[in-house]
Amino acid sequence: MFNNDNPLIAYRQNAGAARIAAASPQQLVVILLEHLLDELDYIENYIATMQLNHKGDSISKCLEILHVLDASLDTQNGGELAENLHQLYDFCSRRLLTVNLRNQPEPLAEVRRVIIPLKEGWEGTT
């Protein structure tokens, strides 16, 4: 589970696991959104350096994060807010698929314009 070859990596993994274990549901959403934003940066770099296999891995991680966020919505009781979040997650997923197909980073900016305000909103609830 942890990489003991590099003490810095092992420390970061342990610190990350501890942060997740102690997080409230709201904080977990923030952590997921932070990871999503990090992966967007990686995708942009992978496209620029033509590391397309890594780009695909990062896009898969982003899609998985968006799926987890979407699956966590309370569609029974969440009303319009849950529906709006579902639509935003779907939009982001479609834009990421466009990035994957075209190897063009421009749609990543659109995803960031959606995710950054969401993350800031969730940070205000923690």
Salt bridges, closest charged atoms under 4 A:
GLU34 OE1 - ARG19 NH2 2.77
ASP41 OD1 - ARG112 NH2 2.98
GLU44 OE1 - ARG112 NH2 3.12
ASP70 OD1 - HIS86 ND1 2.75
ASP90 OD2 - ARG94 NE 2.97
GLU110 OE1 - ARG95 NE 2.89
GLU123 OE2 - LYS119 NZ 2.69
